[in-house]
Amino acid sequence: MLAATLTEFGSPLTVHEVPDPEPGGGEVLVQVLATCVLPYTAEVFSGARHYPLEPPVVPGVGGVGRIVRIGPDATKLRVGDLVWCDATVRARDDALTPDIAMQGWSSRGEGGAQLARYLHDGSFAELMRVPTENVYPLPAEADPVQWAALSIYAVPYGGLLAGALAAGETVLISGATGNFGSSAVAVALAMGAGHVVTPGRNRAVLDLLATRFGARVTPVELTGDEATDRSAMTAAAPTPIDLVLDLLPPHAPASAARAAAMTVREQGRVILMGGIGMLGGPDLPLPYPWLMRNSITLRGQWLAPRTANPVLIRLASSHLLDLALDRPTLFPLPQVNEAITHAATHPTPYTRTILTPTRPESTEWHTTAANSDKSPR
């Protein structure tokens, strides 16, 4: 099969023929049709983000494909099924605190690293070996290109579930102008949020969010002054803020995360999913008396539980979460390095860079006059 391999940090990926993966017990083999290239992929492959990938590795964070082979423990999956592959792999020998790895991307601790060494390669290849429990059937009519974005939407969905977002509540998305943050806005509204406050410093993106979602979204343009921004965010909410979800990237200042977190109401919830402190710099200090006297629930959340995935698929199937609003740009596997550059330079909301290791038969292609990107008609 053809695959893209990261041979060492700081080097371009190499596209070459490698042996087909051989699935073991409890695994399936999937032909990869579409996978998202995340906006910060270049930072991972350069080594700037210090991810615990072990080159040589075929990277990639899940995707959409068709099952080629199933194991004896699969009772409902069938060869030919269109499926979404969740990259979040959990060890099977500890139900309470399982080690976690993101197949082809990252891991947590030594146990997670051990898991990542076994399920080493990700979706930047024509074929991918995936644990049976990480494969989720999609509607037969689903467009693999559009549905590949589930890998992005699943992240904030995990955070909103961890925060127990209820219908009608007001939620503030810290980092709303980013790729994951803007996806969180769409998911929160799909879950029935009454109102979403979207702070950020990019006026054009704030206007885009307001235009797309209407009166249920209130943008707040930030100044960088913590006290001023906290007051503006609080005043923008039509009702007290029930839940704050932080998705700020590693380069954001801790003061921005603190300003957003401290807008939450008494007995409110704050969920941390961003990258503050990951690359050094100040951590996130929150006042002990404020947390205690206001009965604030503060929780970190990494990714989403397995039970979230079928419900997320239902949200998309019902068009409560409308994947058709995304703007994908497609790249075939030999153009993987161009795709990585495109993702880094096009991080705006609902802009998806999609790698297509295997070309879907149902997709029509054309080359735009402006560049060599390929897009579905």
PEFEN-V677550 format. One record per residue. N is the residue number from 1. RES is the residue in one small letter. D_CENTER is the distance of its C-alpha to the mean C-alpha in Angstrom with 2 decimals. Layout:
N;RES;D_CENTER / N;RES;D_CENTER
This chain:
1;m;26.59 / 2;l;25.02 / 3;a;22.19 / 4;a;20.76 / 5;t;21.49 / 6;l;20.78 / 7;t;24.35 / 8;e;24.16 / 9;f;22.15 / 10;g;23.21 / 11;s;24.24 / 12;p;22.97 / 13;l;21.63 / 14;t;24.55 / 15;v;24.55 / 16;h;27.18 / 17;e;28.44 / 18;v;27.64 / 19;p;28.84 / 20;d;27.06 / 21;p;25.23 / 22;e;27.31 / 23;p;25.65 / 24;g;27.33 / 25;g;27.94 / 26;g;25.05 / 27;e;23.06 / 28;v;22.65 / 29;l;22.63 / 30;v;20.33 / 31;q;21.03 / 32;v;17.83 / 33;l;17.98 / 34;a;14.71 / 35;t;11.56 / 36;c;9.06 / 37;v;10.19 / 38;l;7.88 / 39;p;10.23 / 40;y;11.12 / 41;t;11.96 / 42;a;15.60 / 43;e;15.61 / 44;v;14.58 / 45;f;17.19 / 46;s;19.77 / 47;g;19.66 / 48;a;19.10 / 49;r;16.22 / 50;h;18.33 / 51;y;15.82 / 52;p;17.98 / 53;l;17.76 / 54;e;21.27 / 55;p;22.46 / 56;p;23.55 / 57;v;20.28 / 58;v;18.60 / 59;p;14.97 / 60;g;11.91 / 61;v;8.73 / 62;g;10.09 / 63;g;11.20 / 64;v;14.06 / 65;g;17.63 / 66;r;21.04 / 67;i;22.59 / 68;v;25.43 / 69;r;26.72 / 70;i;26.44 / 71;g;27.91 / 72;p;30.75 / 73;d;28.67 / 74;a;26.73 / 75;t;28.63 / 76;k;26.72 / 77;l;24.71 / 78;r;26.81 / 79;v;26.99 / 80;g;25.79 / 81;d;23.24 / 82;l;20.19 / 83;v;17.17 / 84;w;13.44 / 85;c;12.81 / 86;d;10.39 / 87;a;10.19 / 88;t;10.82 / 89;v;14.60 / 90;r;17.09 / 91;a;20.73 / 92;r;23.21 / 93;d;26.06 / 94;d;25.06 / 95;a;23.92 / 96;l;24.09 / 97;t;22.18 / 98;p;20.62 / 99;d;19.48 / 100;i;15.82 / 101;a;14.42 / 102;m;11.38 / 103;q;13.47 / 104;g;14.09 / 105;w;12.05 / 106;s;13.04 / 107;s;15.09 / 108;r;16.85 / 109;g;20.64 / 110;e;23.27 / 111;g;22.61 / 112;g;18.99 / 113;a;20.39 / 114;q;22.96 / 115;l;20.48 / 116;a;18.57 / 117;r;21.99 / 118;y;22.69 / 119;l;19.45 / 120;h;19.39 / 121;d;18.14 / 122;g;14.93 / 123;s;14.52 / 124;f;16.22 / 125;a;19.36 / 126;e;21.38 / 127;l;21.29 / 128;m;19.07 / 129;r;20.34 / 130;v;18.16 / 131;p;19.26 / 132;t;20.71 / 133;e;18.86 / 134;n;15.42 / 135;v;16.53 / 136;y;16.39 / 137;p;18.84 / 138;l;18.01 / 139;p;20.72 / 140;a;23.12 / 141;e;22.84 / 142;a;19.05 / 143;d;18.34 / 144;p;16.22 / 145;v;15.14 / 146;q;13.90 / 147;w;12.38 / 148;a;10.34 / 149;a;7.79 / 150;l;7.32 / 151;s;4.82 / 152;i;2.59 / 153;y;5.33 / 154;a;5.68 / 155;v;4.44 / 156;p;7.07 / 157;y;9.06 / 158;g;9.77 / 159;g;11.00 / 160;l;13.06 / 161;l;14.54 / 162;a;15.43 / 163;g;17.14 / 164;a;18.95 / 165;l;18.49 / 166;a;21.56 / 167;a;22.66 / 168;g;24.45 / 169;e;23.08 / 170;t;22.26 / 171;v;18.93 / 172;l;18.20 / 173;i;14.78 / 174;s;15.37 / 175;g;13.53 / 176;a;13.51 / 177;t;14.31 / 178;g;11.23 / 179;n;8.33 / 180;f;6.04 / 181;g;9.55 / 182;s;10.89 / 183;s;8.38 / 184;a;9.56 / 185;v;13.01 / 186;a;12.88 / 187;v;11.78 / 188;a;14.42 / 189;l;17.00 / 190;a;16.36 / 191;m;17.03 / 192;g;20.22 / 193;a;19.89 / 194;g;23.20 / 195;h;22.14 / 196;v;19.24 / 197;v;20.21 / 198;t;18.17 / 199;p;19.52 / 200;g;19.15 / 201;r;21.51 / 202;n;20.74 / 203;r;23.23 / 204;a;22.32 / 205;v;18.70 / 206;l;20.13 / 207;d;22.60 / 208;l;20.08 / 209;l;18.34 / 210;a;21.85 / 211;t;23.03 / 212;r;20.27 / 213;f;20.37 / 214;g;23.92 / 215;a;25.72 / 216;r;23.08 / 217;v;21.24 / 218;t;23.11 / 219;p;22.05 / 220;v;23.50 / 221;e;24.24 / 222;l;24.26 / 223;t;27.22 / 224;g;26.23 / 225;d;28.96 / 226;e;27.61 / 227;a;30.35 / 228;t;30.40 / 229;d;26.68 / 230;r;26.73 / 231;s;29.68 / 232;a;28.17 / 233;m;24.98 / 234;t;27.20 / 235;a;29.61 / 236;a;27.03 / 237;a;26.15 / 238;p;28.66 / 239;t;28.63 / 240;p;27.82 / 241;i;24.14 / 242;d;23.23 / 243;l;19.72 / 244;v;17.88 / 245;l;14.15 / 246;d;13.66 / 247;l;10.60 / 248;l;13.02 / 249;p;12.58 / 250;p;15.16 / 251;h;17.76 / 252;a;18.10 / 253;p;21.30 / 254;a;21.50 / 255;s;23.88 / 256;a;21.28 / 257;a;19.26 / 258;r;22.66 / 259;a;23.88 / 260;a;21.03 / 261;a;21.26 / 262;m;25.01 / 263;t;24.97 / 264;v;24.28 / 265;r;27.40 / 266;e;29.64 / 267;q;28.15 / 268;g;24.70 / 269;r;21.39 / 270;v;19.10 / 271;i;15.68 / 272;l;14.46 / 273;m;10.85 / 274;g;11.32 / 275;g;13.15 / 276;i;16.70 / 277;g;19.27 / 278;m;17.25 / 279;l;19.36 / 280;g;22.52 / 281;g;24.04 / 282;p;24.66 / 283;d;22.88 / 284;l;22.37 / 285;p;25.84 / 286;l;26.28 / 287;p;29.89 / 288;y;31.06 / 289;p;33.59 / 290;w;31.10 / 291;l;28.77 / 292;m;31.80 / 293;r;33.97 / 294;n;31.31 / 295;s;29.98 / 296;i;26.38 / 297;t;23.78 / 298;l;21.43 / 299;r;18.65 / 300;g;15.94 / 301;q;12.96 / 302;w;10.78 / 303;l;8.18 / 304;a;9.84 / 305;p;13.30 / 306;r;14.37 / 307;t;16.28 / 308;a;13.38 / 309;n;12.42 / 310;p;15.79 / 311;v;15.82 / 312;l;12.54 / 313;i;14.23 / 314;r;17.34 / 315;l;15.91 / 316;a;14.98 / 317;s;18.31 / 318;s;20.24 / 319;h;18.74 / 320;l;18.15 / 321;l;14.61 / 322;d;15.89 / 323;l;13.81 / 324;a;17.00 / 325;l;16.52 / 326;d;13.90 / 327;r;15.72 / 328;p;15.02 / 329;t;17.03 / 330;l;17.89 / 331;f;19.15 / 332;p;21.09 / 333;l;20.69 / 334;p;23.71 / 335;q;22.07 / 336;v;19.02 / 337;n;20.12 / 338;e;20.58 / 339;a;17.06 / 340;i;15.78 / 341;t;18.18 / 342;h;17.22 / 343;a;13.53 / 344;a;14.92 / 345;t;17.48 / 346;h;15.59 / 347;p;12.69 / 348;t;13.89 / 349;p;12.33 / 350;y;11.76 / 351;t;12.85 / 352;r;11.18 / 353;t;12.66 / 354;i;13.29 / 355;l;15.30 / 356;t;17.84 / 357;p;19.51 / 358;t;21.73 / 359;r;22.88 / 360;p;22.78 / 361;e;26.40 / 362;s;25.69 / 363;t;24.09 / 364;e;26.52 / 365;w;26.02 / 366;h;27.59 / 367;t;27.61 / 368;t;27.39 / 369;a;30.41 / 370;a;28.53 / 371;n;26.69 / 372;s;25.91 / 373;d;22.46 / 374;k;22.50 / 375;s;21.36 / 376;p;22.08 / 377;r;25.15
